[in-house]
């Protein structure tokens, strides 16, 4: 299909489908397949929604088939027939995107991406609140049930391993078929994988939790790649950080849902909410056009013109491309090239440290608080996250108007200090609730802020052709930290006490501060092309 023919599948404003009918058929099929799993869940109402040991009915099997068919149809509906033309980098004036004022189109995209980030983060965050209930239902081994045979951490390990693979997969897909198509496909996955809440056996829970992880693994990096390439430079950083504040908002929302719904509807309800939230996100697709920079980097000028007009950018053709793409190959190895190796090491270490905290400290904190006698653990965590949430706005201002590099260094150092505080406090944390709140606020809120600035930073420092891979690498490295800490627990190498997981997370985060101070670059209010050009020039000068 030629690009001109491709325009016939484009809604005014640059919103494209390869085949709209196939896409919407897929959405309906996946939704219907998910709904066919609800009778199994409702059957457990009389027993507190305990489904362990119940057989899977024909309806569930038909639902799984409908989900598989729907995922195939929707992928066909999204996959572009106009492939990447890396030899035909557009000469349209990219600076026009940064000169455009913030419009309602930008606001619509920001709201849609904020919702996407919230839904995405709610999935892995829910693991922490699911663990106590699933441990009890299946008799798993945990600090609350040391006589169990199967470690409860295997569920978390399955899900987080899926997110690592998903981050890599979606990173490649985002650079291959586009940010919009990949984001929408992940959203459909949100709907389908919510059936994890209706799985009767623990083995099926492991399988579905892994697939859920694969689905959510790429949404966050894809959203940041799209925002970085669309929002004008002078507003890009602080607006993206505000969207990232929804990482903390997702924790607030998930902890609230856990506190309000789990006592009545069991832990399963936290997975099942993926159905309505996923459908809501798909319905917002009109506010999610493709990245104009991605289109320009792949020679898809006509589509790029439509999107640029949507964002109020004056379309001017330059003598040569501003995208600096001729020197950048669209492959994973480019992340380790001499131009980007130092920054990739910075991103990798910071992501690893934040992952160890997010999936070590934060994952086990509800269980550990209960072990210490705090029966209202969910409420404590909800209050801590809500107290810290307003600080996200301070971080957004500092990152966008003061210094991106210094903000990351200060925020990471503060989080590491709070973690060391838990190590120093030891058993005193049991008797001193005030000290508990003071120390909890920073890791619970702070690590969410670190993940947010890390996601924004990785989206700013890599060029267009590998930006999705770069943000996917950051997300994957963060999730790998989770795989490492949870694997230690499953193998019995680490005791998941508060002090242990705090120390494991604090050490690499401290190292990340040092590495960032040496190799980090400033991105505040700078055009993406200027950042890339400086990196390429610095690498050339060093080689010379």
Secondary structure by P-SEA (a helix, b strand, c coil): ccaaaaaaaccccccccccaaaaaaaaaaaaaaaaaaaaaaaaacccccccccccccaaaaaaaaaaaaaaaaaaaaccccccccccccccccccccccccccaaaaaaaaaaaaaaaaaaaaaaacccaaaaaaaaaccccccccccccccaaaaaaaaaaaaaaaaaaaaaaaaccaaaaaaaaaaaaaaaccccccccaaaaaaaaaaaaaaaccaaaaaaaaaaacccccccaaaaaaaaaaaaaaaaaaaaaaacccccccccccccaaaaaaaaaaaacccccccaaaaaaacccaaaaaaaaaabbbbbbcccccccccccccccccccccccaaaaaaaaaaaaaaaaaacccccaaaaaaaaacccaaaaaaaaaaaaaccaaaaaaaaaccccaaaaaaaaaaaaaaaaaaaaaacccccccaaaaaaaaaaaaaaaaaaaaaaaaaaaccccccaaaaaaaaaaaaaaaaaaaaaaaaaaccccccaaaaaaaaaaaaaaaaaaaaccccccccccaaaaaaaaaaaaaaaac
